[in-house]
Amino acid sequence: MRIGIIREGKVPPDKRVPFTPEQCRHILDHMPGLEVVVQPSPIRCFPDEEYIRLGIPVVEDLSACDVLMGVKEVPLKELIPGKTYFFFSHTIKKQPYNRELLREVVRKGIRLIDYEVLTDRSGMRIIGFGRFAGVVGAYNGIRAWGLRHRLWALKPAWQCRNMEEMLGELAAIDLPAIRITLTGGGRVAGGAVELMNAAGIHPLPVDHFLANEMHPGPVYVRLDPGDYNEHKEGKPFDMLHFFNNPWEYRGTFRRFLPHTDLLIGAAFWDPKAPVLFSPEDTLRPDFRVKVIADITCDIDGSIPTTLKASTIGEPFYDIHPHSFDIKEPFSCDDHISVMAVDNLPCELPADASYDFGKNLTEKVLPFLAGEDPDQIIERASITRNGRLTEKFAYLRDFLEGRE
């Protein structure tokens, strides 16, 4: 089986890769029956020369490959008919901007395997860039706090050589006694926790946080859905039931608003679930939140101040709490400052690529190249032979333009 690492073609360009040069070499040396070739790219975080130096062929034409792997969506004109593709397609939620991509994949008889839906037997995701979204998102939240209050000007993560340098930036500042609320319990939230622990921010249990427990330095609380949702009929909170029936619950996050300076949103949100707060809540006298780092970046989602995605180059904007107009970042003390970059791992592309490629090598490639008793590859296949697979048949109306 020949695997081709494709050149990223989406604009703005993405510097991440599925495999680092060392990981490609490892595949060739330790996984018999697999070949790896790399399409040349001027934007990759690992130059072509690094692959060539390790004996990885760099070739323009990938038509002889069986499997093609990238990161972001592939431009329609570059899709090769009949191949198996791995990339983040951003189609499973019926995203309108990628309807034509899905149509072209079907027209060209491509087997599309989406990293986002690669899961183990229990249904847990086994791969993704979530950790680094959390790490960089939390860093950007702290960076925004310093800029807003004119306390520090941390170097942007994308200007750091790697995560080690970024953590060195944090170590050089003195964090005040700010109170941080983090939502989520998955990889993204785990990355945010990793960053805050490295910065010396002290974790508090929920009840201690809500009791305004005194602490000499910065503190954070991490919330699971049961901490800010309750059943409408007073039944005990059940996580699985909540995920399957979110409309039966109401939100209780408002109790955290008077105690939170910086909110970091890292929890998956179902549109049928309660929001964290409403635009009207921002006008309440006890609304304390001044900076929001929305790592999930759900427009019109659980955090109403996320009105648009921001960019790595311009990561921040302000929201006027009365008009909800977007304003210049850090332009008024009454504003709410927002960070909503939707491609955070791109700020540390080399570190993120290494982490991603390691999981891909250990948890996916063995089943792609050999037996797949748990059907890991099959479950993540959105299309095959010009048709949607049974699991993703719900996309048919979307594909055909009926919704």
Long-range contacts (C-beta under 8 A, 24 or more apart in sequence): 1-33, 1-34, 1-35, 1-66, 1-67, 1-368, 1-369, 2-34, 2-35, 2-36, 2-37, 2-64, 2-65, 2-66, 2-67, 3-27, 3-34, 3-35, 3-36, 3-37, 3-65, 3-66, 3-67, 3-68, 3-69, 4-36, 4-37, 4-38, 4-39, 4-62, 4-65, 4-67, 4-68, 4-69, 5-36, 5-37, 5-38, 5-39, 5-69, 5-70, 6-39, 6-62, 6-68, 6-69, 6-70, 6-74, 6-78, 7-39, 7-40, 7-41, 7-44, 7-70, 8-41, 8-43, 8-44, 8-70, 8-71, 8-72, 9-74, 9-75, 9-78, 10-72, 10-73, 10-74, 10-75, 12-311, 13-43, 14-43, 14-71, 14-72, 14-343, 14-346, 14-349, 15-43, 15-44, 15-45, 15-346, 15-349, 16-45, 16-71, 16-129, 16-345, 16-346, 16-349, 16-352, 16-353, 16-356, 17-44, 17-45, 17-46, 17-71, 17-349, 17-353, 17-357, 18-69, 18-70, 18-71, 18-86, 18-353, 18-356, 18-357, 18-360, 19-69, 19-353, 19-357, 19-360, 19-361, 20-46, 20-350, 20-353, 20-354, 20-357, 21-46, 21-50, 21-51, 21-53, 21-54, 21-56, 22-54, 23-354, 23-357, 23-358, 23-361, 24-51, 24-54, 24-56, 25-54, 25-55, 25-56, 26-361, 27-361, 27-365, 28-55, 28-56, 31-365, 31-366, 31-369, 33-369, 34-365, 34-369, 37-62, 37-65, 45-349, 45-350, 45-353, 46-350, 46-353, 67-368, 73-98, 73-101, 74-101, 76-100, 76-101, 76-104, 79-104, 79-105, 79-108, 79-110, 80-108, 80-110, 81-108, 81-109, 81-110, 82-108, 82-109, 82-110, 83-110, 83-111, 84-110, 84-111, 84-113, 85-110, 85-111, 85-112, 85-113, 86-113, 86-114, 86-115, 87-112, 87-114, 87-115, 88-114, 88-115, 88-116, 89-114, 89-116, 89-382, 91-382, 91-395, 92-116, 92-117, 92-382, 92-392, 92-395, 94-395, 94-398, 94-403, 99-398, 99-399, 99-401, 102-382, 102-383, 102-395, 102-398, 102-399, 103-399, 105-382, 105-383, 106-383, 106-386, 106-387, 106-388, 106-399, 107-386, 109-385, 109-386, 110-383, 111-381, 111-383, 111-384, 111-385, 112-381, 112-382, 112-383, 113-377, 113-380, 113-381, 113-382, 114-380, 114-382, 115-380, 117-379, 117-380, 117-382, 118-363, 118-364, 118-376, 118-377, 118-379, 118-380, 119-376, 119-379, 119-380, 120-363, 120-374, 120-376, 121-374, 125-186, 125-187, 126-359, 126-363, 126-364, 126-376, 127-356, 127-359, 127-360, 127-363, 127-364, 128-187, 128-356, 128-359, 129-345, 129-352, 129-355, 129-356, 130-186, 130-187, 130-188, 130-190, 130-191, 131-187, 131-188, 131-190, 131-191, 131-194, 131-352, 131-355, 132-191, 132-344, 132-345, 132-348, 132-351, 132-352, 132-355, 133-188, 133-191, 133-266, 133-295, 133-344, 133-345, 134-187, 134-188, 134-189, 134-190, 134-191, 134-192, 134-193, 134-194, 134-195, 134-266, 134-295, 135-163, 135-191, 135-192, 135-194, 135-195, 135-348, 136-166, 136-191, 136-341, 136-344, 136-345, 136-347, 136-348, 137-188, 137-191, 137-192, 137-264, 137-266, 137-293, 137-295, 137-339, 137-341, 137-344, 138-182, 138-191, 138-192, 138-195, 138-196, 138-264, 138-293, 138-295, 139-166, 139-170, 139-195, 140-293, 140-315, 140-339, 140-341, 140-344, 141-180, 141-262, 141-264, 141-291, 141-292, 141-293, 141-339, 142-170, 142-175, 142-199, 142-262, 144-291, 144-293, 144-315, 144-316, 144-329, 144-330, 144-337, 144-339, 145-178, 145-261, 145-262, 145-290, 145-291, 146-173, 147-316, 147-329, 147-330, 148-290, 148-291, 148-329, 148-330, 148-337, 151-176, 156-312, 156-315, 156-347, 157-347, 157-348, 158-312, 158-346, 158-347, 158-348, 160-348, 162-348, 162-350, 162-351, 163-348, 163-351, 166-348, 167-195, 167-198, 167-199, 170-195, 170-198, 170-199, 171-199, 175-199, 175-200, 175-201, 175-217, 175-218, 176-217, 176-218, 177-215, 177-216, 177-217, 177-218, 177-219, 178-218, 178-219, 178-261, 178-262, 179-209, 179-218, 179-219, 179-220, 179-259, 179-260, 179-261, 179-262, 180-218, 180-219, 180-220, 180-221, 180-260, 180-261, 180-262, 180-263, 180-264, 181-209, 181-220, 181-221, 181-223, 181-256, 181-259, 181-260, 181-262, 181-263, 181-264, 182-220, 182-221, 182-222, 182-223, 182-264, 182-266, 183-222, 183-223, 183-228, 183-253, 183-263, 183-264, 183-265, 183-266, 183-267, 183-276, 184-222, 184-223, 184-265, 184-266, 184-267, 184-268, 185-222, 185-224, 185-267, 186-266, 186-267, 186-268, 188-266, 188-295, 188-296, 189-222, 189-266, 189-267, 191-266, 192-264, 192-266, 192-295, 193-220, 193-222, 196-220, 209-256, 209-259, 210-255, 210-256, 210-259, 212-259, 221-256, 223-253, 223-256, 223-267, 225-267, 228-252, 228-253, 228-255, 228-256, 228-276, 229-273, 229-274, 242-273, 243-270, 246-270, 246-272, 246-273, 246-274, 247-272, 247-273, 249-273, 249-274, 250-274, 251-275, 251-276, 251-277, 253-277, 254-281, 257-281, 257-284, 257-286, 257-287, 257-288, 257-289, 258-286, 258-287, 258-288, 259-288, 260-288, 260-289, 261-288, 261-289, 261-290, 261-291, 262-289, 262-290, 262-291, 262-292, 262-293, 263-289, 263-291, 263-292, 263-293, 263-303, 264-292, 264-293, 264-295, 265-292, 265-293, 265-294, 265-295, 265-296, 265-302, 265-303, 265-306, 266-295, 266-296, 267-296, 267-302, 268-296, 269-296, 269-298, 269-301, 269-302, 271-301, 273-302, 274-302, 275-301, 275-302, 275-303, 275-304, 276-302, 276-303, 277-303, 277-304, 278-304, 279-304, 279-305, 279-321, 279-324, 282-319, 282-321, 282-336, 283-321, 283-322, 287-321, 289-336, 290-336, 290-337, 291-336, 291-337, 291-338, 291-339, 292-336, 292-337, 292-338, 292-339, 293-339, 294-338, 294-339, 294-340, 295-344, 297-340, 297-341, 297-342, 305-336, 305-338, 306-338, 306-340, 307-338, 308-340, 309-340, 309-341, 309-342, 310-338, 310-339, 310-340, 310-341, 310-342, 311-341, 312-341, 312-343, 312-346, 312-347, 315-339, 315-341
